[in-house]
């Protein structure tokens, strides 16, 4: 990955976003010049611009002109609303050249992965599957299971009966509840193994659906499973309109726009300190 100037998406300083956008472009030129192994490593430029569509367009124009082997969509998953999040992904993905990988940085929620894939992204990274496992939270097609809850004390089913990982083969929800409630370290390992397997299986199924040219149907089935009452969030519905995936018969319940959609953020990012560190940036100007 090229070096970029990252600004938290929630910062209220337009000048700082403009500075970061243009600095990132200057830095990609330095990275290209310094890249000594282009036949062994692919250098990705990172699209910036915060939540400003005009700055995103400038970043896209300048970085696409550098013709790097792939492109990352940066500056997101940092506290912005879901509505802002998906719109910036859509703008960025639409402006990138076809045939080159698009990597959305810091995305790990399964629903986010599905939505971003529908909008044209290819690659993701996140600590979410492993970090959430340390709190006893398992990923399943319906969302998550908080295995520490008492309801699982006598539940002798696997985490997910459609999963073939060793945790689901060998351990029950009741057993996992017991070791999680007692803070036994092996609990985090077992749930981590499942969460990684679940995420890998999710992306494999998406890839196969794309190859089979049935991806819209796959997305509809995925959302039916996660939102059986038809209460698909507004931000997902709006993103699917842009992705040209019809949710008739899937998003059947009227739902209000939530706090997280309006103001609230991609939960995967927690900024304990949003102070901007300028000394390093100034030294690399």
Secondary structure, 3 states (H helix, E strand, C coil): CCCCCCCCCCCCCHHHHHHHHHHHHHHHHHHHHHCCCCCCCCCEEEECCCCCHHHHHHHHHHHHCCCCCEEEECCCCCCCCHHHHHHHHHHHHHCCCCCCEEEECCCCCHHHHHHHHHCCCCEECCCHHHHHHCCCEEEECCEEEECCCHHHCCCCCCCCCCCCCHHHHHCCHHHHHHHHHCCCCHHHHHHHHHHHHHHHHHHHHHHHHHHCCCHHHHHHHHHHHHCCCCCCCHHHHHHHHHCCCCCCCCCCCCCCCCHHHHHHCCCCCCCCCCCCCHHHHHHCC
